């Protein structure tokens, strides 16, 4: 067995109505809350104000899904002027990524673009609390924050241990209002996190245990969560799966599925989870051809062979009505070489168990073109 390190430095609080415990986790009296506009205009804001009634609160909502450098820099200026003592991110993965970045960058006297080049120099942060309202990204337990560059059609992942939250608070009731399409996309993102951690060259025994359990939960409960958003058991299980997958890939990082998702999302606006999952069955088959570990995975999930797992994933994606053909998103055959080229520019594309090249990626993309 190879040597390995498993790092999960955050406190994890999981359960229904655990949001009420947030006042016990904050530090100081100036609380900076990152929340998207939809949640800001929902009863959740009122609930946060009630729970934190004794604190001074400042909200930041001026961002969109896949936040860019401009919105990150605006948030950084506001949190520095506020002199926050705790930052809370409550929302989807983009929201949590912003909160984590702000915590790590608040002591830095420079914009995010410079931090991208030079790294975090101060090595100081403030208390960070991440509260996911989706079951998919796992951002609440990872040391990754992703910022988009719309002009260049690229994404910039920041990876640093300063980006670990101090507290991950998971309350499945906050996911009950997710629309079916978002639930489906986020659920497949969870599956991709798990399987990419499992087949990763940096996989290790603990991450494997978490990854397999996460995949089992998604295969069992995603369809139910999509069909009935208030199914408490399905919502609990999907949020638990997202947590387990997040803990798993926080140790290994992701691989080719996330690498190919970057151009699919930045250029063609395909939702992140769906973009990751579009080539999932294809890569299960590719890696399953001659990797004993993929046979082991199939068996652990109650199947006879990797082909059965690929078919089960396809059946699930069809059941939750995900549009898995590239042509459904305006992509043509002429776009495939550029998508493949941009995929291979991502370092994570090299973390899978078998080599990939442009020809292979184009072939697999052609298989789901129309």
Order of alpha helices (4+ residues) and beta strands (2+ residues): beta-beta-alpha-alpha-beta-alpha-beta-alpha-alpha-beta-beta-beta-beta-alpha-alpha-alpha-alpha-alpha-alpha-alpha-alpha-alpha-alpha
